[in-house]
Structures are given as structure tokens and as C-alpha cells.
Amino acid sequence: MIVVMKKGASALEISNVIARVQADGYQAHLTEGDERTIIGLVGESPTPLREDNYSTMGGVDNVMRVSVPYKLTSREYHPADTQVALNGSKAGGSKVLVIAGPCSVESREQTIEIACAVKEAGATALRGGAFKPRTSPYSFQGHGETGLKWLAEARERTGLPIVTEVMDPGLVPLVAQYADVLQVGARNMQNFVLLSEVGKSQQTVLLKRGMANTMEDLLMSAEYILAQGNKRVMLCERGIRTFEKYTRNTFDINAIPVLKARTHLPVIADPSHAVGYSEYVTSIALAAVAAGADGLIVEVHPTPERALSDGRQSLNYDGFKQMMARIRLVAEAVGRTA
């Protein structure tokens, strides 16, 4: 249930409603808009929720039931778009943000070189894995904290914020020391302990959809993060597993407009993992922007054929520059910038 306060409701009236929510045994989540304040009631309590108990309180304009299981994530609770700040821009705003970099950071020199190259081409942020979840235990697993230090040095050199994956709840404090955005990967989308920990960190989070999960599963996972008071969450569509064998995954273009309709959170597209082959990445990226994606996360490597992980889906520098030029044209065609 949500309580919509009247325009100009006083601080005392708002605090009285919050006190009533807490007295009834629920959590109160406050969203302050330009004109109105909305108070969301979340959790379970033996006290039944009755609209009349709140609608007659001072300063209350309206009381509504939220019809979907994801409360804080839904547009019913938060009608306006949430904008997440990133490097002077905002995901969820008019600009299509582009996060680019290698799947895994491989060396200090290469990390800095890639950061400089993607920044010159117009990237908003640098992506790179220091801890890598791999299907095979024998595959390269990343350089750990050393890789985080390389990413931090690249940020110092270029000014690009860092997006990197955290895989273990116990590693959240360490990764948060270095990263600007904590990425929760597809394989960890329903690692609820991890979701709660990144929520508590209050760091910006990029939450990827699992390869066999529905859109509602994704929104419910985001709810775990928002329930910790962390509102800086971006969702990511990165393709789902189907019977198709000609691509690594199947990019769910439907997810972009559907998620935008159902949630106020920004939606990012990952064309690299979605298709798995570099020659198709730009086409998927263009489709995502046309469909309304707020940003892209793309893998870039100077020599993809030598990459320690996911080289087959990585763009080289020229490919990334060409993609960025075409992205700007599509963004302009749909009333945005890139």
C-alpha cells in the first residue's frame, strides 16, 4: 500500500504517517518528489492494513493498494523515472549512457589503455571484471584486488567511473572501496544474501537479469536492494537462454519497453552477452536504443582474439568507435543523445 501526501504536506504530517506505519508493524519507505511525497508500506505484520486508518490523517491525499508483488520497484509506487547519476550524466535521463571495457582486466597497462580508448570514443564509464564467475573452474577467474587497483588507477587517469562485478556477500566492502557501480551478474541475480549486502552498501548497483529468469524475477530481485534503502539501482537485460544455437543467448527486446512501463528504474542493455558474437553486437545495441534502453554495457578489447575471457563477443577499438557513431544517430532519431 502507498500513502500519497497532499502537495505542501508539512513535515509533522509526514512524520505522523510514518509513525503510524511503524506502529502497525510495517516499514515506511519515503519518496519525495518535486510536488508530492509518497510513503510506501512494506513488509509483513499481524496488523491488517486498512486504507481508512491512513486516509483520514492530516496531510494525506490518497491511499492506494499496489497490485504487484514488487512494491518499491513498481511504477505504481514511484510513477516518475528514477535517474541514477553516473559521471555527470544520469541513467534514466535524456542521454543514452555507454559503459565499455574488457570482460576481465588482464594487466595494469592494458586496463589503462582500454580506458583511454573507450573514453576517447565517448564512453560514460569503464567496465572490467576483477572477480570473474566462469562456467569452468579451470577458466581464468580474474586478478581479484589487484585488478580492482588497476581499475582505480584507470579511473584516476581518465575520470571514468568503474563498473565491476561482485560475486560474494563478503567481498562487497572490498569491491565497494574501489568501484563506483557494483554489478550483480546474471548467475547471482537470485543470490538474495548478496542482493541485501549490495543494498546495504548504498553503492550504485547494476543488476543483470538471469539467463533463465522472467522480468518479474528481475524486478523482485531489485526489490531486495531497494528494501535496504538503496534507490540507486539500474536493471540490465543481457539475453536469456533459449533453444537457439546461432547466438550465445537470445536478446529479449521485449524486456526494454515492458520494464520501462512497469518500473521507474533505468534499464541498461548488454548486447555483448545477449548475442555473443562481435559482428552482431552493434545491431543489437542499435535495437536496444531504439526500443528505449537508458544505456548500454559493451565489451571492448584491443585484440579480442587474445582476450582471456569472452573475446568472441568483444569489439575492437575501431568496432567500438563505429558503434558509437551509429548509436548517436539512432539516439537522435528517438529524441535522445549519446
N, C-alpha and C positions, 0 to 999 in steps of 0.2 A: 504494500500500500504506500502511496505517496501523499504528502500533505503539501498543497500549493499555497504559499502565503500571499497575502494581498500586496500589491505594489505599495511600497512605503511602510510595510510592517516594521514595527520597532524591534530593537534588539531584545527587549524584555519579552515581547510576544513570541519571538522566535525561540528564545531560551525556555519559555514556559512550555512550548510544544515539545521541545527536545526532552525536557524533564519528564513530561507525561509519557513519551515514548519509552524512556529508560525505566520509568516506574512500572510500565506494563511488561517489562522484561525483554524489550527489543533493542536493537542497535539503531541509532539515528545517524543517517548519512546526509550531510548538508551540502547542497549545491547552490551557490549564489550566482545568479545571472545578472545581466545588466539592469533588469527591471524587477525580477521576482526571485524569491528564494524558495527552493524545493527541499523538503525533508523526506528522505526515504526511510521506511521502516523495514528492517532486515533481521532475519533470524527466526528462532522458534521460542515460543513462550506458552505456558498454560493459560495465559490471559487471552481470550479471544479478541480479535481486532473488530472494533465497531466504528464505522465511519462517524456516527453521531457523537462519539466521545471526543472527536477532534474537530468536526465541522462547526461546533458551537463555540470553540475557543477564540479568543481575541486575535485578530490579525489573519485568521485562516480564510482563504478564498474558496478552496475546493479540496475535496478528498477523493482520491481515485484508487481503485484496485489495479495492480499491474498484472496483466493476464499471462505473461510469460514467466518461466522459471528463473531466467536470468534477470534480476531486478536492476542492479546498478548499471549493468551494461546496456540496457534497453533504451530505445528512444522514448518509450512511454515515460520512463523516469527522467530522462535527460533529453528533451527534444532538440536542443541546439547541438551542432557539431562540437566535439571536443578537439581542441588544437594542441598538439604536443610540440613544444619548442625544440628545434634542432639546428644548431649552427646559424642562428639569426633568422631562420625560416621557421615555418610551423607546418608540421604534418597535419592535414585536415584543412589547410588554408587553400589559397588560390594556386600556389606553386606546387608542382609535382616534384617531390624530393627524390634524389637518386643516391642510394648507398652502394658503394662499389669497392671491390678489393678482392684479394685471393681467398679461396676456400680456407686454406691454412697458411699461417705465417711461417715461412721457411727459413729466413735468415734476417738479420738486422738490416743489411744493406738492401735486400730485395723489398722488404716491407716499406722502407722509406722511399725507395724508387717508385713503387706502385702507388703509394700515397701521393707523391708529387704528380705522377702521370694522370691519375683519376681526377685530382683537383683541377689540373690544367684543362681537362676535358669538360669540367662542370659538375663534378660530383659534390654532393652535400655532406657526405660522411664517409668514413673508411670502415669497411667490414674486414674481418680477418679472424680466423679461429686459432686460439691458443690451446684450447682443450677440444679435441675432436671426437665425437661419437662415431665409430665406424662399425659397419656390419661385420667385418672380420676382426678378430682380436690381434691379427698379425699385421694389419694395416697401420700406417702412420697415425699416431694418436695426438700429435701436437707437441709443442715445446713448453706448455704449462706457463708458469710465472715468467720465465724468460721471454716467451712470446708476448706476454702482456707488456713487459717492459719495452720491447721493440715497438709495439703499437703506441705506447705512450710517447716514445721518442718521435715517432712519425707524426703524432698529433702536435707535438711541440714545433716540429719543422714546418708543418702545413696549416695548422689550425683546424684540421678536420676532426670532428668528434669520432669516437671509437664505438663501433657496434661489434660485440663479441659474445660468443655463447658461454653460458654457464650450465653445467650438467649436474652438479651435485649441490644439495642444500648447504652443505658445509663449506663449499667454495664461494658462496655468494659474497661474504665480506671481502675476501681476497680480490675477486674479479671486480667488485664494485669500487675498489681502490683505484683501479686503472681505467675502467670502462665508463663511457657516458651512457650507453644503452646496453642493458642486459638482454641477450637473446635467449629465449627458451625454444629449443629446437623441436622439430616435428615428433621425434621419438620421446620427448619429455612433456608433450602437451598436457597429458593427464597425470603427471608426477605432482600430485597435489601438495606434498610437503615442499617441493621446490617452488611451486607457484606461490604458496604462502610466504616463503622466505624472500622471494624477489619482491613480493608485495610489501613486506615489512621494510625492505631496504629503501623504499621511496625513490629508487632509481627508475629512470625511464625503461620500459620493458617492450621488447618486440616479441610477440607471441606467435609462433608458427602453428598452422593447422597440421594436425597429424595426418599421415598419409592414408589412414582408413577411418577418419573421423568426419562426422557431419558438421555442418555450420553451427548447429545448436550445441554440439560438444565443444566447439571452439569458444562460443560465447559463454558457456558455463565455466570453462577453464579461466577465461578472463575475469569472471565473477570472483574467483578465488583471490585474484590480485587486487581488484577494486575493493573487496571486502576488508582488506588490510589498510584501507585509506589511501592507496596509491592510485591516482587517477591518470597517471602518465603511461598509458598503455596503447600500443599500436598492434593491430592484428595483421597477420601475414598469410595470404593464400599462396601456397607453394606447390600445388598439384596434388592429386590423390591417386592412389593405386587402383588401376582397373585391369581389364583383360588385354588392353592394347600393348603390343610389344615393340612398336616402331618408335616409341618415345620412352623416356625413363619413367615419367608419370603422365597423368592427364590433367592439363591445366583447366581448372573449373572456372571458366569465365563468368558463369552464373553467379559465383560467390561474390564477385565485386559489387554489382548493383544490389544484390539481396542483402549482403552485410551492411552496405551503406544505408539501406532502408530500415534495417532492424536495430542497428546500434549507432551510437554517437561517436564511437571510437574511430580513429583513422584506419584505413585499410591499405596495406602495402602488398605489392605483388612480387613474387620471386620467379622470374621467367627461367632462370638458370636451372633450378631444381625441378621446375614444372615440366620442362621438355627434355633436359639432359644432353642436348646436342647444340653446340655453339652456333651452328648455321641457322637454327630456328629461334634463337633467343630474342633477337631484335623483333621479329614478327609477333611473338607473344608479348613482349614489352609494349609494343605499339597498341595491341589489342587491349591490354590492361589499362593503359592510359585512356583510350577511347571509351572504355567501359566505366571509368570514373575512379580508378585507383589513385590514392593520395601520394603514392610513391612507389619506387622500385628498389629491390636489392639484387645486385647483379655481381657475378663473379668475374674478375679480371685478373689476368696473369700475363707476364711478358712473353713466356714461352709455354703455352698450355700443354704442349706435348711432353714437357718435362715436369709438370706440376706433381707434387707429392700426393695430391688428392683432388678429385673432380676436374681434372684438366680437360676432359672431353666436353664439358659444358661451359668452360671459361672462354670469355672473349679476350683476344689480344688487344693491345693498345689501339691499333687502328680500328678494329671492330667496335671498340667501345666509343671512340670518337664519332664514328659513323652512326652508331645507335643514338648517341646524344643529339646529333643534328636532326635526326628523324623524329625523335621524341619531342623536340621543341616544336616542330611543325604540327604534330598531332595535338599536343597540348594547346597550342594556339587555336587550332580548329575547334576545340571543345571549350574554349573560353578560359584557358588556364595558361600558366607559364611553366618553364622547366629550366 
